[in-house]
């Protein structure tokens, strides 16, 4: 049986990774995710995990070392944030193209500049199109669960893609929560040993990472797209098995008080927890409003979003990142794409807020909701708005 | 086998007689790849693989050798081989080495010594890959890194790197009325590697096959990081005839431009004996179009600096002691 205990979520992320028995861990310190590799280093140093822990000299090398190790048939884990993820950027796309199932805990943090170590989603959004599966946790329990699920999904023979598990920097990484930790035997039963499709060994030589001319590059790219779209099936299967084994349900779009809702707020990441309290308050006032929490960012769950938005009059999508000079927030942009072809679709309002660690309180959700209601949503000429930002 | 002593000319005369018996007949870097005619680097890689043998994983940085050898769906490699990107061969190699170690420990792969060998060109090693290389060497991975130095970014069309020699013309350091070409001296990476306190550092050249292969064999046996810097003649980039490949490498050595030595546990040793008086560098550079524009004064500066660098090396060879010897003498 597992154990229920309180712990900082970054440490819990490391505990969860260790339960998956990675063979090689390579990571580089960066705020706010440093506690993940630190705690893993402790676990290895105490002899509780038999793994090679590589103290690399950069994030570029962290992901590179993970790829080399994964290529050689090892189960690998890394963790980073923000600038570290950007330093890995050169390798991100190669990891998915080589179909190496690297698992990464990504403590989301704003990108410089100005230099800022606090939370928003600009780091992962910059790497959105690199072919990684992206999961978003909204609290500590989901961080533990998703890290274990991530190995299972990534290494599935039908998937073989890298995964990042997103946990908001500070809001999650540095918060102590009471969480259920599965036991080693439960994780072992859920997560079989990694069986690589091919590995680097002289007994069966193969060439990995070859040159692709224009005659093959398009096919290789399409194959990767097909793989990540198909990964949805495995993700849903793994989540169903998880629910069976551990009793906790996972869905691409989780609903909160959506019964009879005519309006809804959509969040991704830790703000969903705060938004729930706001929804409770609004419901108490008799307003039929619900909350949609996005858990799966890539592959984007278009059908789930369409289903969740059915019958809604208006939908407030909240984003913690900006696509500069583009459509506003990246989440809203996807939601609009999902619903464009629907005849009966809600009016969509997009607020960008909570950037670089700006706090988001319960009353902010209520204010945003009221602000949305006061505007002429159907005819609004604004695609998006910054909420609570000075200097308008 | 002792092919290291004696005059190099004697070595080459007997090459046909002895070499076939000394060299593995197995081919691990197979024909059909797309290297240019007279490519010293492809030749050196073929020899390196023979010296390494079957139990090897090659980690290749982006560059000429990756591009010419792995045109999907073909491959020239009979050894397990991985390429990820340009600057990270040493980092990918760190991961391969760590994985081989832990999987062997856990009994998931056969219990035998498989060596991780990372290779890169001068750009991927001295410039963009230097950080990853320094990290890997400092961490002490059981990995051999071989730099195949053809003295410029040849794959992208002969741009200057920090390994480009003084005075050479490259497409990003071209000579003109306001410039002599490359103004800087070649970065001394073997010394930088030696400063990482690794047990084995050597220079080599594709024109001295047995010397190179002996060094590869020696480095392979080191339980830890080792570094070999192999001057690899590039007729295309050096602007010399393709049949001059071997000759250019030999002249680089005989003029003292690229002496062949090793530093084993801190002890420096010349592995191919040098003539009493070095040949003038003019003998080396006159065959190469990349030096054609140099004025007599510039050639003179090149000569003087070559002499100085050579003396610095001789000084180390004369005075260096092995770490074991120094420890024993501490009293």
Interface residues (C-beta under 8 A of the other chain):
Chain A: X23 X24 X26 X50 X51 X52 X54 X55 X56 X57 X58 X60 X61 X62 X64 X65 X66 X67 X68 X69 X70 X71 X72 X73 X74 X76 X90 X91 X94 X98 X200 X201 X202 X203 X204 X205 X206 X207 X208 X209 X210 X211 X212 X213 X216
Chain B: X54 X55 X56 X57 X59 X66 X67 X70 X71 X72 X73 X75 X77 X78 X79 X80 X81 X82 X83 X84 X85 X87 X88 X90 X91 X92 X93 X94 X95 X96 X97 X98 X99 X100 X101 X102 X103 X105 X106 X108 X109 X110 X114 X131 X132 X134 X135 X136 X138 X139
